[in-house]
């Protein structure tokens, strides 16, 4: 089984989702993701926009800030790196219905439920 720290930002989640048969993502990676998520919730969208602006050089800071604020207000950022079965299934269905995956992945084959749960700390 590949162990995946999950329920993170979309890009990383997608990359990890497709790595079901790849090498295990380590517990230190899961802890790092948890620290980043804690930072995002502690500091909020304004500081995040200022920090992330170098990744979006063509986007005005006020637009980036408003965009991140909408994500914040909608509660779209995870509070911890664990992924629920329901969330995994929704993501799998989305990739499958969009033609990205030819078959639905199995939660048990892709997610180590102990990672991100605090069990490894």
N, C-alpha and C positions, 0 to 999 in steps of 0.2 A: 504494500500500500504506500502510496506517496502521501506525505503529510504536508498539508498546505495551511499556512496562516492565511485566513481569508477575511472577508467582510471589510476590505480596505477600500482605498480609492479605486475607481472604476478600472483604470488602466492596469493597475497591479492585479486587481481581482481577475480580470480577463486573462492576463498572462498566466496567473497561477491556475486558473480554471482549465486552460489548455495543457497544463503540465501534469495532468493526472498520472501519466505513465513515466514521468521524469523523476529525477533525484529529489529526495526529501528536502523541503525548505526547513531550515534549522530553527530550533527554539530561540536562539539569539535573534534571528530575523523576526520572529513573532513578537519577542519582547520589544524590539526596535519599533515595529509598527505600532504596538500599544503605546509606546512613549510619544510617537508622532501624533497619534489620535488624541492622547491626553493634552499635548501642547495645543493642538487645534482648538479643543474645547476650552482650554484655560485662556488662550489669547484671543480667540475670535477671528472673524472674517477680515477686519481691518488690518491687523498685523499680518495675517496670512497673505492678504493681497500685496502688502508691501514686500513681503519675503518672496512671494512667487512671481512678482512682476518681471524679473529677468528672464523667466521662461516664456513670457508673453510680451515681447518688446513692441509689438504693433498694436497692443490693446491699451487704451488710455487707463490710467490707474483708477479713475472714478468708475469706469465701466467694469473693470475687473472686480473692484470692491463691491459694486452693486450685484454683480453676478454671484460672487461668493456669499454675499449676504442672503440672496434668494435661496441658495443651497442650504445655508445655515438655518434660515427661517423654516424651510421645509423639512428639516431634520434628516437630510440625506447623508450626513457623515456618520460613520459607525462610531460607537463609543468604546468598542473593544474588538480585537481581531478574530473572535470566534464567528463562525458562520452557522446559521440554522439550516436544518434540512429543507425547510420551506424556501428560504432564500436561495439555496443551492439549486433546488428544483425549478424555481422561477427563472434563474439565470440559464439553466440547461434548456428549458423549454424555449426561452427566447433565442438562444443560439441555434437550436434545432429548427424552430419554425422559420428562422431567417436563412436557413440553408448553410450556416457556418459549420454545423456538426451533422454528420450523417446518422448518428445514433445518440441517444440520451446517455450521458455519463451517469455512473452510480455513485451516490454520496459516499458509500463505504470504500470505494476504490480511490477516491480523490481527497477526502478530508479526514484528517486525524482529529477527532472531536476533542481530544485532550489538549491540543495546541490552542492557545488563546483562551483557555478556560481558567487559567491560573493554576492548574494542576502541576505545571512544570516549574513554577516559581519557588 
